[in-house]
Amino acid sequence: MNALRRRLDLILERIESPKFLKNDGLGNEIGFWIFDYPAKYELVVRDHLEHITEKLDKRDYRFVHLNIFTVLIDMLEDRGLFERACLREQQVGVDSLRKTLAGPLSQDKVAKFIANKYQPSELDFVLLSGLGSAWPLVRGHELLSALQDIMGSTPLVLFYPGEYSGRDLYPFGMIESKNYYRAFKLVSESGK
């Protein structure tokens, strides 16, 4: 827990650095960053994110902090599907509901919804959290891939409940998956 707290304390400094804000030193890479953490500390990270967003608000950055689960609910409500989806889950269960929502909540549609509603190109950066609540409807690597085309040069941080090896994302640190995605660690385990 102490290692996580040290890493959490470095987030604000990293976000406010020119390297982050201007994608400085990244070459032709997209400014996508991942802050991975053990899923059991979700509430600690969520509280710290609230603290960080309050500070960033006071510093007049143009940014948005999006909870992916809330984005999914907004998408379903906009289409008049949310209540029907809740009823469907009670009738057929989570696995069947996931298959039913695969089309309306495809990663490309989630990315387009974010682009239309929040205009990332007009922001200094975007913070994404809540992936654990939205899993398996949204997968980290698939969402990041879909967001590549809409983010332009706007940096993005995904707060990821699991492990990121620098190559692969492991949901919750327990699910073995070969889902390569190229991003940068916002704060490594060593604090660098």
Backbone bond lengths (Angstrom), bond angles and torsions (degrees), N, CA, C in turn:
res aa  C-N    CA-C-N  psi(-1)  N-CA   C-N-CA  omega(-1)  CA-C   N-CA-C  phi
1 M - - - 1.451 - - 1.529 111.07 -
2 N 1.340 116.64 -37.36 1.461 119.30 -179.93 1.523 111.48 -63.09
3 A 1.341 116.73 -38.65 1.473 120.41 178.33 1.528 109.94 -63.41
4 L 1.315 116.46 -40.87 1.467 119.68 178.13 1.523 110.32 -64.55
5 R 1.303 117.98 -43.46 1.474 120.82 179.24 1.529 111.30 -59.85
6 R 1.334 116.69 -41.61 1.473 119.87 177.05 1.521 110.68 -61.84
7 R 1.322 117.09 -41.95 1.464 121.26 178.74 1.534 110.62 -66.05
8 L 1.314 117.24 -42.43 1.464 121.00 178.69 1.524 110.77 -60.38
9 D 1.324 116.03 -39.41 1.470 120.40 -179.20 1.520 113.11 -66.25
10 L 1.325 117.92 -16.65 1.466 121.51 -179.88 1.539 113.55 -93.98
11 I 1.319 117.36 -9.11 1.466 120.72 -175.75 1.527 111.83 -59.28
12 L 1.301 117.38 -50.63 1.462 121.20 -177.10 1.527 111.15 -58.50
13 E 1.312 116.54 -45.27 1.463 121.39 178.75 1.538 110.72 -59.09
14 R 1.322 117.01 -41.75 1.473 120.73 -179.52 1.526 111.45 -67.92
15 I 1.323 116.57 -42.41 1.463 120.08 -179.05 1.526 111.04 -64.84
16 E 1.313 117.20 -35.57 1.458 120.36 -177.87 1.536 113.28 -85.44
17 S 1.302 117.48 -1.08 1.462 119.81 -179.18 1.530 110.98 -77.43
18 P 1.337 118.13 147.98 1.471 121.49 177.14 1.524 112.12 -59.13
19 K 1.327 116.78 -34.13 1.469 119.85 178.96 1.523 110.35 -57.06
20 F 1.318 116.51 -41.49 1.458 121.30 179.40 1.530 110.96 -75.22
21 L 1.316 116.41 -55.30 1.465 121.24 -172.39 1.528 113.76 -63.10
22 K 1.323 116.91 -30.73 1.465 120.09 -177.34 1.523 112.83 -112.67
23 N 1.345 115.97 12.33 1.466 120.05 -175.68 1.524 110.46 50.82
24 D 1.320 115.59 36.06 1.458 122.43 -176.08 1.528 110.77 -71.42
25 G 1.311 115.77 130.74 1.447 121.09 176.71 1.507 114.64 80.44
26 L 1.319 118.01 11.01 1.454 120.47 -178.19 1.527 112.72 -95.92
27 G 1.329 118.22 0.01 1.464 119.93 -177.27 1.512 109.46 64.36
28 N 1.290 115.83 -132.01 1.472 120.70 179.24 1.520 111.83 -94.77
29 E 1.309 116.86 10.92 1.457 120.77 -178.51 1.527 111.23 -74.29
30 I 1.304 115.19 149.56 1.456 121.79 175.23 1.527 108.09 -75.76
31 G 1.319 117.81 139.62 1.461 122.92 -178.24 1.510 112.53 -77.39
32 F 1.331 116.38 61.37 1.456 121.95 176.29 1.521 107.92 -104.46
33 W 1.317 114.61 129.61 1.451 122.42 -175.76 1.522 108.66 -124.74
34 I 1.309 115.95 148.55 1.466 121.01 178.77 1.516 108.97 -126.88
35 F 1.319 115.09 130.91 1.456 121.47 169.99 1.523 105.63 -110.36
36 D 1.328 116.05 102.19 1.463 119.83 -179.95 1.524 109.84 -92.65
37 Y 1.311 115.08 153.53 1.466 120.55 -178.33 1.522 108.59 -160.42
38 P 1.329 117.28 155.78 1.464 119.69 176.85 1.527 110.18 -62.21
39 A 1.311 115.92 130.96 1.462 121.28 -176.23 1.529 112.62 -57.59
40 K 1.316 117.70 -27.62 1.470 119.70 -179.26 1.529 112.35 -65.45
41 Y 1.348 116.98 -14.95 1.455 120.91 178.65 1.529 112.45 -101.80
42 E 1.305 116.58 23.71 1.466 121.45 -178.65 1.527 111.69 -53.21
43 L 1.303 118.29 -45.86 1.464 120.66 -176.56 1.527 111.72 -68.37
44 V 1.318 117.45 -34.21 1.467 121.40 176.38 1.525 109.57 -64.13
45 V 1.329 115.98 -47.13 1.467 120.89 -179.93 1.525 110.11 -64.54
46 R 1.309 117.15 -42.36 1.464 121.16 179.59 1.532 111.17 -60.08
47 D 1.329 117.08 -43.98 1.471 120.84 177.55 1.527 111.21 -63.50
48 H 1.326 116.37 -42.21 1.461 120.08 -179.76 1.530 110.72 -65.98
49 L 1.314 116.86 -38.28 1.466 120.73 177.25 1.524 111.60 -61.67
50 E 1.306 116.32 -39.10 1.461 120.28 177.13 1.530 110.00 -61.34
51 H 1.312 116.29 -43.54 1.467 122.50 177.90 1.540 110.43 -61.68
52 I 1.319 116.90 -45.48 1.464 121.85 -179.71 1.528 111.16 -63.49
53 T 1.321 117.40 -45.14 1.465 119.83 -177.98 1.528 111.08 -64.72
54 E 1.326 117.56 -34.77 1.470 120.04 175.87 1.530 110.53 -62.08
55 K 1.319 116.53 -44.56 1.466 120.05 178.86 1.522 111.22 -64.92
56 L 1.312 117.27 -43.38 1.467 120.97 -179.25 1.526 111.11 -65.04
57 D 1.335 116.92 -36.77 1.473 120.95 176.32 1.522 111.02 -59.42
58 K 1.313 115.86 -42.90 1.469 120.50 -178.64 1.524 112.14 -68.43
59 R 1.316 116.56 -20.41 1.465 120.80 -178.05 1.525 112.30 -96.05
60 D 1.303 116.43 11.34 1.470 123.43 172.47 1.523 115.93 61.96
61 Y 1.309 117.26 31.15 1.459 119.23 171.79 1.528 108.88 -76.28
62 R 1.293 115.64 148.01 1.468 120.80 172.27 1.525 105.99 -94.43
63 F 1.310 116.43 104.04 1.461 120.49 -178.22 1.512 109.59 -151.42
64 V 1.309 114.20 167.76 1.450 119.58 173.82 1.526 107.36 -135.62
65 H 1.332 114.70 140.14 1.459 121.06 172.66 1.519 106.07 -108.30
66 L 1.317 115.94 113.18 1.456 121.39 -176.91 1.518 110.63 -107.97
67 N 1.313 115.52 130.43 1.450 121.30 169.91 1.530 105.61 -92.15
68 I 1.312 116.99 117.58 1.468 121.60 -174.59 1.528 111.26 -58.46
69 F 1.320 117.50 -39.16 1.461 119.84 179.75 1.530 110.64 -62.00
70 T 1.318 116.68 -42.38 1.469 121.08 177.09 1.522 110.99 -64.33
71 V 1.332 116.84 -37.78 1.470 120.68 176.70 1.533 109.96 -60.39
72 L 1.334 117.50 -42.74 1.469 120.46 179.03 1.527 111.48 -62.54
73 I 1.330 116.19 -42.44 1.466 119.92 178.05 1.527 110.02 -62.43
74 D 1.335 117.27 -44.62 1.469 121.25 178.07 1.529 111.14 -58.63
75 M 1.332 116.21 -42.01 1.463 120.25 179.65 1.523 110.78 -62.24
76 L 1.323 116.31 -45.54 1.464 120.17 -179.74 1.522 111.16 -66.84
77 E 1.336 117.55 -39.84 1.462 120.43 178.43 1.528 111.46 -64.98
78 D 1.336 116.84 -40.48 1.464 120.49 178.55 1.523 111.97 -59.65
79 R 1.309 116.33 -30.61 1.466 120.87 -178.93 1.531 112.25 -97.83
80 G 1.342 116.73 3.87 1.455 120.13 179.81 1.523 113.04 70.33
81 L 1.329 117.16 27.38 1.465 120.93 -175.25 1.522 114.29 -109.84
82 F 1.315 117.92 -8.23 1.456 119.01 -171.59 1.531 112.64 -62.99
83 E 1.317 118.12 -51.80 1.471 120.34 -178.43 1.519 111.40 -63.41
84 R 1.339 116.34 -38.53 1.471 119.65 177.46 1.527 110.65 -64.53
85 A 1.324 117.03 -37.87 1.465 120.51 178.90 1.525 110.35 -65.07
86 C 1.332 117.19 -39.88 1.469 120.72 178.80 1.532 110.54 -64.25
87 L 1.315 116.79 -43.47 1.471 120.61 177.44 1.523 111.25 -64.21
88 R 1.311 115.74 -41.39 1.468 121.13 -179.83 1.535 110.36 -62.08
89 E 1.326 117.16 -39.72 1.464 119.90 178.77 1.527 110.77 -61.38
90 Q 1.337 117.09 -41.10 1.462 120.73 178.91 1.526 111.02 -64.86
91 Q 1.330 116.43 -35.68 1.465 120.97 -176.66 1.522 113.08 -77.86
92 V 1.334 117.36 -42.69 1.470 119.79 -170.18 1.526 114.41 -118.38
93 G 1.323 118.09 -9.86 1.454 120.80 179.40 1.522 113.17 93.85
94 V 1.326 113.94 170.30 1.456 121.80 -173.80 1.526 112.38 -66.73
95 D 1.330 117.48 -44.33 1.471 119.78 -176.48 1.518 111.89 -62.34
96 S 1.313 116.55 -43.10 1.463 119.95 178.87 1.526 110.85 -67.45
97 L 1.324 117.32 -39.25 1.460 121.25 178.05 1.525 110.70 -62.00
98 R 1.322 115.87 -41.03 1.471 120.19 179.24 1.531 110.18 -58.52
99 K 1.308 116.74 -42.90 1.470 120.55 178.60 1.522 110.60 -65.89
100 T 1.318 117.08 -39.52 1.463 121.50 179.17 1.531 111.34 -64.28
101 L 1.336 116.75 -37.93 1.464 120.67 -176.25 1.527 113.95 -89.50
102 A 1.321 117.22 -1.12 1.471 120.35 -177.84 1.529 111.44 -57.67
103 G 1.310 117.70 -38.04 1.468 120.59 178.90 1.520 112.73 -74.02
104 P 1.339 117.42 -57.81 1.469 118.87 -178.21 1.527 114.38 -61.84
105 L 1.335 117.71 -25.53 1.456 120.92 -178.63 1.534 111.98 -114.99
106 S 1.310 116.42 32.48 1.464 118.49 177.76 1.523 109.17 -61.36
107 Q 1.319 116.22 154.03 1.464 120.77 -177.41 1.532 111.39 -58.16
108 D 1.337 116.77 -37.31 1.465 120.05 178.50 1.527 111.29 -63.90
109 K 1.328 116.56 -39.79 1.465 119.89 179.11 1.530 110.99 -69.84
110 V 1.325 116.87 -36.16 1.461 119.99 176.88 1.529 108.97 -63.29
111 A 1.334 116.57 -45.53 1.470 120.81 179.87 1.529 110.87 -61.65
112 K 1.320 117.76 -43.65 1.473 120.95 179.59 1.525 111.07 -64.97
113 F 1.331 117.13 -39.19 1.455 121.22 177.46 1.528 110.09 -60.55
114 I 1.336 116.47 -46.08 1.465 121.05 178.66 1.521 110.11 -61.21
115 A 1.334 116.30 -43.79 1.474 120.56 -179.11 1.522 110.90 -61.98
116 N 1.315 116.99 -45.13 1.467 120.74 -177.24 1.524 112.77 -70.74
117 K 1.307 116.71 -39.33 1.460 119.93 -174.80 1.531 113.02 -82.87
118 Y 1.341 117.37 -33.62 1.460 119.45 -171.18 1.527 114.62 -115.93
119 Q 1.313 118.21 -7.39 1.474 122.25 176.77 1.535 112.11 46.65
120 P 1.339 118.25 66.42 1.465 120.35 -176.66 1.524 114.73 -55.97
121 S 1.319 118.23 -30.45 1.474 119.65 -178.64 1.533 112.03 -65.64
122 E 1.335 117.39 -16.17 1.463 121.55 179.37 1.539 112.39 -94.94
123 L 1.334 116.14 1.83 1.463 121.19 -175.14 1.525 111.20 -107.52
124 D 1.328 115.09 160.18 1.460 120.62 174.27 1.526 110.97 -76.37
125 F 1.337 116.63 -34.18 1.464 121.98 178.45 1.522 109.48 -169.39
126 V 1.337 114.88 167.87 1.463 122.79 178.55 1.522 107.85 -129.72
127 L 1.334 115.86 135.20 1.460 122.49 174.41 1.519 108.08 -110.96
128 L 1.327 116.96 129.92 1.463 121.99 178.74 1.519 109.58 -117.91
129 S 1.314 115.91 132.32 1.464 120.90 175.25 1.524 107.84 -141.26
130 G 1.333 116.38 -176.55 1.456 120.91 176.57 1.512 114.58 80.47
131 L 1.316 117.38 12.53 1.462 120.24 -177.76 1.529 111.49 -64.32
132 G 1.325 116.25 -36.33 1.465 119.31 179.41 1.516 112.63 -59.68
133 S 1.324 117.59 -37.88 1.467 121.67 178.97 1.526 111.61 -71.65
134 A 1.314 116.47 -27.66 1.463 121.02 -176.16 1.532 112.66 -92.98
135 W 1.321 117.13 -9.53 1.459 120.86 -178.91 1.511 109.66 -74.23
136 P 1.296 122.79 137.51 1.453 130.26 8.57 1.533 114.44 -95.43
137 L 1.337 117.27 8.87 1.469 118.19 177.57 1.520 111.33 -61.64
138 V 1.320 115.75 -35.05 1.463 121.24 178.11 1.517 107.03 -123.99
139 R 1.319 115.10 131.42 1.469 121.75 176.28 1.523 107.80 -109.00
140 G 1.318 116.40 136.53 1.456 121.62 -175.02 1.510 114.02 -54.22
141 H 1.323 117.60 -51.61 1.469 120.41 -176.46 1.521 111.74 -66.74
142 E 1.324 117.54 -36.16 1.466 120.64 179.54 1.530 111.07 -69.62
143 L 1.320 116.50 -41.26 1.466 119.75 178.89 1.526 110.52 -65.46
144 L 1.327 117.58 -44.54 1.456 120.07 178.54 1.528 111.09 -60.58
145 S 1.306 117.32 -40.73 1.466 120.71 177.60 1.524 110.96 -61.91
146 A 1.318 116.54 -42.42 1.468 120.39 179.57 1.522 111.46 -67.79
147 L 1.324 117.52 -32.45 1.465 121.63 -178.61 1.532 113.40 -77.47
148 Q 1.316 117.73 -17.87 1.466 120.43 -177.97 1.521 112.53 -53.26
149 D 1.312 117.15 -43.86 1.460 121.01 -176.12 1.523 113.61 -72.70
150 I 1.318 117.37 -22.49 1.470 118.98 -174.84 1.520 114.10 -100.65
151 M 1.327 117.46 -16.48 1.462 119.74 -174.39 1.522 112.90 -81.40
152 G 1.318 118.32 -22.73 1.458 119.93 -176.91 1.511 109.50 59.64
153 S 1.322 117.32 -128.95 1.470 120.64 -179.60 1.532 112.22 -99.33
154 T 1.321 116.85 12.48 1.467 120.67 179.88 1.528 109.86 -79.43
155 P 1.337 118.32 121.62 1.460 120.72 178.86 1.536 111.54 -65.33
156 L 1.323 114.25 150.93 1.455 121.66 -178.86 1.522 108.35 -137.09
157 V 1.334 116.05 138.02 1.471 121.21 173.76 1.516 107.92 -118.46
158 L 1.329 115.15 126.21 1.457 121.44 173.14 1.522 107.91 -102.91
159 F 1.323 116.40 120.92 1.459 121.59 173.88 1.517 106.12 -87.55
160 Y 1.335 114.80 113.09 1.461 121.49 -165.41 1.522 112.37 -114.04
161 P 1.346 116.98 115.11 1.461 120.36 178.30 1.527 110.17 -79.58
162 G 1.296 114.73 87.70 1.464 120.83 -177.15 1.508 108.12 162.65
163 E 1.309 115.53 -151.55 1.453 120.32 -178.39 1.523 109.51 -122.21
164 Y 1.309 114.80 141.35 1.460 121.42 172.49 1.520 107.19 -121.90
165 S 1.313 116.25 117.84 1.460 121.88 -175.49 1.523 112.51 -83.19
166 G 1.311 117.28 -4.38 1.456 120.69 -170.66 1.518 110.17 96.39
167 R 1.307 115.64 -8.86 1.474 123.33 177.29 1.532 110.96 -133.12
168 D 1.317 115.61 -49.96 1.458 120.92 -173.17 1.524 110.94 -120.29
169 L 1.326 114.46 147.76 1.459 122.14 174.90 1.526 108.54 -100.23
170 Y 1.340 115.93 130.50 1.458 121.44 178.32 1.524 108.12 -115.84
171 P 1.352 116.73 100.67 1.466 119.39 -177.66 1.532 111.98 -56.10
172 F 1.303 114.95 130.19 1.456 124.04 176.33 1.529 112.89 61.51
173 G 1.339 117.36 8.27 1.451 121.74 -178.94 1.514 112.80 68.05
174 M 1.322 117.59 12.27 1.462 121.52 -175.17 1.526 112.43 -125.68
175 I 1.301 117.61 -22.57 1.461 120.09 -172.73 1.520 108.21 -99.73
176 E 1.305 115.46 114.62 1.461 121.32 179.45 1.522 108.01 -73.59
177 S 1.309 115.50 118.62 1.460 118.76 179.48 1.513 109.02 -146.13
178 K 1.266 115.68 138.82 1.462 121.65 176.70 1.520 106.74 -99.63
179 N 1.307 115.73 85.85 1.462 120.40 -177.19 1.521 109.03 -128.55
180 Y 1.292 114.86 71.48 1.458 122.23 -176.25 1.521 111.87 -51.48
181 Y 1.321 114.57 133.13 1.456 119.86 171.11 1.524 108.15 -149.57
182 R 1.324 115.98 133.14 1.459 121.39 -178.64 1.523 109.51 -94.51
183 A 1.311 115.53 110.58 1.464 122.55 175.03 1.525 106.19 -146.42
184 F 1.300 116.18 179.28 1.457 121.70 -179.76 1.515 109.00 -112.11
185 K 1.318 116.59 144.27 1.461 120.00 173.89 1.525 107.50 -75.92
186 L 1.311 116.57 128.24 1.460 120.80 178.90 1.528 109.99 -66.18
187 V 1.332 116.69 -47.03 1.464 122.86 176.91 1.524 106.29 -140.73
188 S 1.319 117.10 118.12 1.461 120.51 179.50 1.527 110.43 -76.13
189 E 1.322 115.65 172.67 1.460 120.55 179.32 1.524 111.63 -60.00
190 S 1.325 116.03 -30.67 1.469 119.28 179.99 1.538 112.16 -83.05
191 G 1.333 116.27 -3.60 1.463 120.31 179.61 1.510 113.22 87.26
192 K 1.311 117.46 8.40 1.466 121.01 179.75 1.489 111.82 -95.69
